[in-house]
Amino acid sequence: MRSLFSLTVLLFLATLPDAMLAIALKAIAVDRYGVSAGSAHWFMAVNLLGAIAVLPLLARFWRDLPAWKLIVIGAIVDAACMAITAFPIGWIPTLLIRCVEGGADLVTISTLLGLLGAGTFNRSGSRFGLAGFVMMLGLAVGIGGGGAISDQSAVAVLLTTSVICALLALMTWLVRSDLDLMQDRAVRVASAAMRSRWRLSLWPAMCFAFGDRAMSAVISVTGALYLTVVLDISMTRAGGFIGVSLLLLAIFSWPAGLIADRLGALRVRIVCAAFYGLCVAAMAYLDSDDGQGLFVLMVAIGISGAGLVPTTYALASRSGRGVSDMGSVQAAGTAGYFSGVVIAALLFPELGVHAEQQFQQVFLGFAAGYLVLNMLGVVGLLRWRIGPLR
């Protein structure tokens, strides 16, 4: 129990930095370097390049190094990258540093999720529901805190995230013995899963992660720019609205995981994804004067999206390759995030008189694509499953 508590605290810290940076994007990129709102998306998107470079090495890292060392190394690299970008080094060097950070972030998050895989299949939903609760809580706190701090300065946000990463490294070192025990158990569980009749194909879960993260980009990055730039809402208020949806995602993730254990992860996934996609489509009709409507929509997004994280990782854990599966799903999610922000950036390269209409096209287009992608994943699990599917 102590090991699980330590792991959840570390996962919480690991999710804070990117959330803080997303809501502070205007201060970091637009205000500081004078780039367009479309180009500002690249600050969040380039992480994928580093993640792709590290992914083939992830399984070898897991075999050769203790899990706690992987987390410490990744967190230290993240902290260094954040500290460097706090200096006015220029837009292009900042993007290059973000690439390096992407690889370190993949190592850290994948290792933590791989350790959470140490358990039986029939309780995977509750374990990853707890992970979803912690990750969404971290995102909610990060969005809210990042919005408040970014109203002061971009440097303050970057230095704060650097300190958080350093704290993550320190706390990991302090609980390294607990993580060693969890790693041994995770290796045994993954080995047993490879021989299990409950094994599932991994690619549908990767499709789910891709779509979920693409939509996350629409809400946290494009949505933040839409609220602050087009609707002219303060960064603090925008961070509060988005933070509400993430907080509800956190609160309901664990119950959604418990329901997934009882009714089946795929069934819960279908219902949650359908309502989530429709809610994001409704963002196209937001009005800056309708504060109550905006709040209700964010509440609906939070509740409907609560089952996405636990069901995605619960289905992925049944593939049987442990941290490699978590790394693949995490990389697919990063690719989705990258695609989301790049497509959004291409759809509105410059803000002008038609900016609001361009943002609306992003929301509607992504909602439609998200629903189609989830349909493909569901068909894939039903058509190409390796064992019985609950």
DOSEDREN-164881 format. One record per residue (C-alpha): x, y, z. Coordinates in steps of 0.02 Angstrom, whole numbers. Last residue first. Example, Ala and Ser with C-alpha at 12.3 -4.5 7.8 and 13.67 -1.06 7.14 Angstrom:
! DOSEDREN-164881
ATOM      X      Y      Z
ATOM    684    -53    357
ATOM    615   -225    390
! end
This chain:
! DOSEDREN-164881
ATOM      X      Y      Z
ATOM   -737   -424  -1064
ATOM   -645   -490  -1215
ATOM   -596   -672  -1235
ATOM   -421   -695  -1309
ATOM   -314   -631  -1451
ATOM   -435   -494  -1508
ATOM   -430   -453  -1692
ATOM   -611   -417  -1739
ATOM   -687   -354  -1577
ATOM   -533   -257  -1525
ATOM   -508   -185  -1699
ATOM   -692   -138  -1716
ATOM   -677    -39  -1554
ATOM   -518     47  -1614
ATOM   -595     94  -1781
ATOM   -749    166  -1694
ATOM   -636    266  -1581
ATOM   -548    342  -1731
ATOM   -715    391  -1809
ATOM   -773    478  -1650
ATOM   -611    573  -1635
ATOM   -614    629  -1816
ATOM   -787    705  -1794
ATOM   -737    794  -1634
ATOM   -576    855  -1713
ATOM   -666    933  -1859
ATOM   -797   1019  -1751
ATOM   -670   1095  -1631
ATOM   -548   1148  -1766
ATOM   -685   1224  -1874
ATOM   -739   1328  -1724
ATOM   -562   1395  -1706
ATOM   -563   1448  -1888
ATOM   -730   1536  -1868
ATOM   -665   1635  -1719
ATOM   -508   1687  -1813
ATOM   -602   1753  -1964
ATOM   -562   1936  -1932
ATOM   -381   1896  -1904
ATOM   -263   1780  -1811
ATOM   -129   1701  -1917
ATOM    -83   1519  -1952
ATOM   -261   1459  -1914
ATOM   -290   1286  -1987
ATOM   -105   1246  -1991
ATOM    -85   1277  -1805
ATOM   -236   1168  -1765
ATOM   -166   1029  -1872
ATOM      1   1045  -1782
ATOM    -79   1053  -1608
ATOM   -184    899  -1632
ATOM    -53    800  -1726
ATOM     73    828  -1586
ATOM    -54    781  -1454
ATOM    -98    625  -1550
ATOM     86    583  -1570
ATOM    107    607  -1383
ATOM    -37    488  -1355
ATOM     40    361  -1472
ATOM    204    383  -1377
ATOM    113    351  -1211
ATOM     29    197  -1285
ATOM    196    132  -1348
ATOM    282    172  -1183
ATOM    145     86  -1083
ATOM    160    -66  -1196
ATOM    349    -67  -1178
ATOM    328    -48   -988
ATOM    235   -213   -978
ATOM    239   -321  -1132
ATOM     80   -421  -1101
ATOM    -51   -350  -1220
ATOM   -177   -346  -1078
ATOM   -101   -187  -1006
ATOM   -162    -91  -1160
ATOM   -345   -128  -1120
ATOM   -324    -64   -942
ATOM   -223     84  -1007
ATOM   -360    144  -1123
ATOM   -502    103  -1003
ATOM   -425    196   -857
ATOM   -382    352   -960
ATOM   -548    371  -1053
ATOM   -672    341   -913
ATOM   -672    518   -843
ATOM   -702    600  -1013
ATOM   -891    612   -994
ATOM   -879    691   -821
ATOM   -747    821   -865
ATOM   -821    868  -1033
ATOM   -993    891   -954
ATOM   -921   1003   -817
ATOM   -830   1106   -949
ATOM   -994   1127  -1043
ATOM  -1086   1182   -887
ATOM   -951   1314   -851
ATOM   -957   1382  -1028
ATOM  -1147   1393  -1020
ATOM  -1138   1488   -855
ATOM  -1009   1610   -923
ATOM  -1115   1652  -1075
ATOM  -1042   1821  -1122
ATOM   -885   1746  -1200
ATOM   -992   1635  -1310
ATOM   -954   1453  -1346
ATOM  -1031   1370  -1499
ATOM   -878   1279  -1563
ATOM   -854   1205  -1389
ATOM  -1007   1096  -1427
ATOM   -898    983  -1533
ATOM   -796    948  -1376
ATOM   -954    890  -1288
ATOM  -1001    774  -1432
ATOM   -830    692  -1429
ATOM   -840    662  -1242
ATOM  -1015    587  -1253
ATOM   -960    456  -1378
ATOM   -793    422  -1294
ATOM   -874    389  -1125
ATOM  -1003    266  -1191
ATOM   -882    166  -1298
ATOM   -745    160  -1165
ATOM   -864     95  -1031
ATOM   -910    -50  -1145
ATOM   -728    -83  -1188
ATOM   -669    -86  -1008
ATOM   -795   -217   -954
ATOM   -946   -204   -839
ATOM   -866   -238   -669
ATOM   -685   -190   -696
ATOM   -742    -43   -804
ATOM   -856     15   -663
ATOM   -707     19   -546
ATOM   -608    117   -675
ATOM   -750    242   -694
ATOM   -754    263   -505
ATOM   -565    300   -511
ATOM   -579    423   -655
ATOM   -727    520   -581
ATOM   -631    642   -470
ATOM   -487    666   -593
ATOM   -596    702   -744
ATOM   -694    819   -632
ATOM   -533    913   -591
ATOM   -488    917   -775
ATOM   -654    997   -820
ATOM   -638   1125   -681
ATOM   -458   1165   -729
ATOM   -515   1214   -902
ATOM   -631   1345   -827
ATOM   -503   1403   -698
ATOM   -363   1417   -824
ATOM   -475   1525   -932
ATOM   -513   1636   -782
ATOM   -328   1657   -739
ATOM   -279   1681   -922
ATOM   -406   1822   -938
ATOM   -547   1798  -1063
ATOM   -528   1891  -1228
ATOM   -647   1777  -1327
ATOM   -520   1765  -1468
ATOM   -353   1772  -1376
ATOM   -385   1703  -1200
ATOM   -529   1582  -1230
ATOM   -474   1524  -1402
ATOM   -292   1510  -1346
ATOM   -343   1401  -1199
ATOM   -456   1295  -1309
ATOM   -316   1271  -1435
ATOM   -196   1216  -1297
ATOM   -294   1129  -1159
ATOM   -453   1079  -1251
ATOM   -390   1045  -1427
ATOM   -230    967  -1361
ATOM   -331    851  -1249
ATOM   -431    803  -1402
ATOM   -272    748  -1487
ATOM   -224    660  -1325
ATOM   -383    559  -1322
ATOM   -373    517  -1507
ATOM   -196    450  -1499
ATOM   -230    357  -1337
ATOM   -381    271  -1414
ATOM   -284    224  -1569
ATOM   -144    156  -1459
ATOM   -273     52  -1367
ATOM   -329    -16  -1536
ATOM   -146    -54  -1581
ATOM   -108   -163  -1430
ATOM   -194   -325  -1478
ATOM   -267   -416  -1328
ATOM   -201   -553  -1215
ATOM   -332   -636  -1106
ATOM   -275   -813  -1152
ATOM   -121   -779  -1048
ATOM     56   -828  -1094
ATOM    119   -650  -1122
ATOM     22   -597   -968
ATOM    128   -709   -857
ATOM    287   -620   -912
ATOM    205   -450   -887
ATOM    153   -498   -710
ATOM    328   -559   -665
ATOM    408   -398   -731
ATOM    281   -291   -637
ATOM    318   -384   -474
ATOM    504   -351   -488
ATOM    471   -169   -533
ATOM    356   -146   -383
ATOM    490   -208   -264
ATOM    620    -91   -341
ATOM    497     54   -328
ATOM    480     29   -141
ATOM    669     29   -120
ATOM    684    189   -223
ATOM    569    289   -110
ATOM    693    429    -67
ATOM    770    430   -241
ATOM    598    455   -318
ATOM    564    600   -199
ATOM    723    688   -255
ATOM    691    664   -442
ATOM    511    726   -425
ATOM    571    878   -326
ATOM    690    921   -469
ATOM    544    907   -591
ATOM    439   1023   -483
ATOM    583   1149   -471
ATOM    596   1154   -661
ATOM    409   1178   -677
ATOM    418   1329   -562
ATOM    564   1401   -661
ATOM    466   1389   -823
ATOM    310   1469   -749
ATOM    406   1611   -667
ATOM    497   1646   -830
ATOM    333   1666   -922
ATOM    282   1810   -809
ATOM    147   1870   -688
ATOM    -14   1816   -776
ATOM     81   1655   -811
ATOM     77   1613   -625
ATOM   -113   1611   -615
ATOM   -136   1512   -776
ATOM      0   1390   -728
ATOM    -78   1359   -559
ATOM   -250   1321   -632
ATOM   -183   1216   -775
ATOM    -59   1126   -663
ATOM   -187   1089   -528
ATOM   -306   1019   -657
ATOM   -168    923   -747
ATOM   -106    848   -584
ATOM   -284    800   -536
ATOM   -301    723   -708
ATOM   -144    620   -682
ATOM   -190    566   -505
ATOM   -368    516   -550
ATOM   -311    431   -710
ATOM   -183    331   -612
ATOM   -319    281   -488
ATOM   -425    228   -636
ATOM   -271    136   -697
ATOM   -274     31   -540
ATOM   -465     16   -537
ATOM   -473    -36   -720
ATOM   -332   -162   -701
ATOM   -427   -256   -566
ATOM   -482   -407   -670
ATOM   -313   -407   -759
ATOM   -212   -442   -601
ATOM    -74   -329   -537
ATOM     93   -248   -574
ATOM     39   -132   -716
ATOM     62     20   -603
ATOM    250     -2   -621
ATOM    233     17   -810
ATOM    135    177   -782
ATOM    280    252   -683
ATOM    408    193   -811
ATOM    305    262   -955
ATOM    288    433   -871
ATOM    474    454   -837
ATOM    543    385   -999
ATOM    418    482  -1104
ATOM    461    644  -1012
ATOM    647    622  -1046
ATOM    615    601  -1232
ATOM    501    752  -1240
ATOM    626    858  -1143
ATOM    754    836  -1279
ATOM    629    899  -1408
ATOM    584   1046  -1295
ATOM    766   1099  -1295
ATOM    758   1109  -1485
ATOM    600   1215  -1476
ATOM    685   1338  -1358
ATOM    835   1348  -1474
ATOM    714   1399  -1615
ATOM    622   1533  -1513
ATOM    771   1623  -1438
ATOM    883   1592  -1286
ATOM    791   1714  -1171
ATOM    824   1610  -1013
ATOM    682   1509   -936
ATOM    711   1383  -1076
ATOM    871   1327   -987
ATOM    781   1295   -822
ATOM    646   1192   -906
ATOM    776   1086   -995
ATOM    875   1057   -835
ATOM    719   1003   -740
ATOM    668    883   -878
ATOM    842    806   -883
ATOM    835    784   -693
ATOM    661    706   -704
ATOM    713    581   -838
ATOM    868    529   -743
ATOM    772    508   -580
ATOM    632    409   -664
ATOM    753    292   -751
ATOM    853    270   -592
ATOM    695    225   -494
ATOM    650     92   -623
ATOM    814      0   -600
ATOM    918     -4   -757
ATOM    963   -137   -886
ATOM    795   -218   -925
ATOM    688    -60   -919
ATOM    818     38  -1019
ATOM    814   -101  -1150
ATOM    625    -91  -1162
ATOM    632     99  -1181
ATOM    765    105  -1317
ATOM    645     98  -1465
ATOM    540    237  -1382
ATOM    682    362  -1353
ATOM    692    439  -1527
ATOM    503    442  -1547
ATOM    484    532  -1380
ATOM    613    663  -1429
ATOM    519    702  -1589
ATOM    351    701  -1500
ATOM    401    843  -1384
ATOM    394    958  -1535
ATOM    207    984  -1515
ATOM    193   1090  -1357
ATOM    306   1232  -1415
ATOM    244   1204  -1592
ATOM     72   1269  -1542
ATOM    146   1444  -1527
ATOM    160   1447  -1716
ATOM    -30   1459  -1731
ATOM    -43   1596  -1600
ATOM     87   1695  -1696
ATOM    264   1719  -1630
ATOM    314   1875  -1532
ATOM    449   1791  -1428
ATOM    390   1830  -1252
ATOM    208   1878  -1280
ATOM    162   1743  -1405
ATOM    276   1603  -1345
ATOM    290   1592  -1155
ATOM    148   1711  -1107
ATOM     26   1639  -1234
ATOM     75   1461  -1194
ATOM     45   1481  -1007
ATOM   -106   1363  -1010
ATOM     -3   1228  -1094
ATOM    154   1257   -989
ATOM     67   1224   -824
ATOM     -9   1064   -892
ATOM    160   1007   -958
ATOM    241   1032   -787
ATOM    110    951   -671
ATOM     99    774   -740
ATOM    260    708   -663
ATOM    216    775   -490
ATOM     54    676   -487
ATOM    141    519   -550
ATOM    267    533   -408
ATOM    127    549   -279
ATOM     37    400   -357
ATOM    193    292   -348
ATOM    225    332   -166
ATOM     45    286   -123
ATOM     60    122   -219
ATOM    221     79   -128
ATOM    143    118     40
ATOM      0      0      0
! end
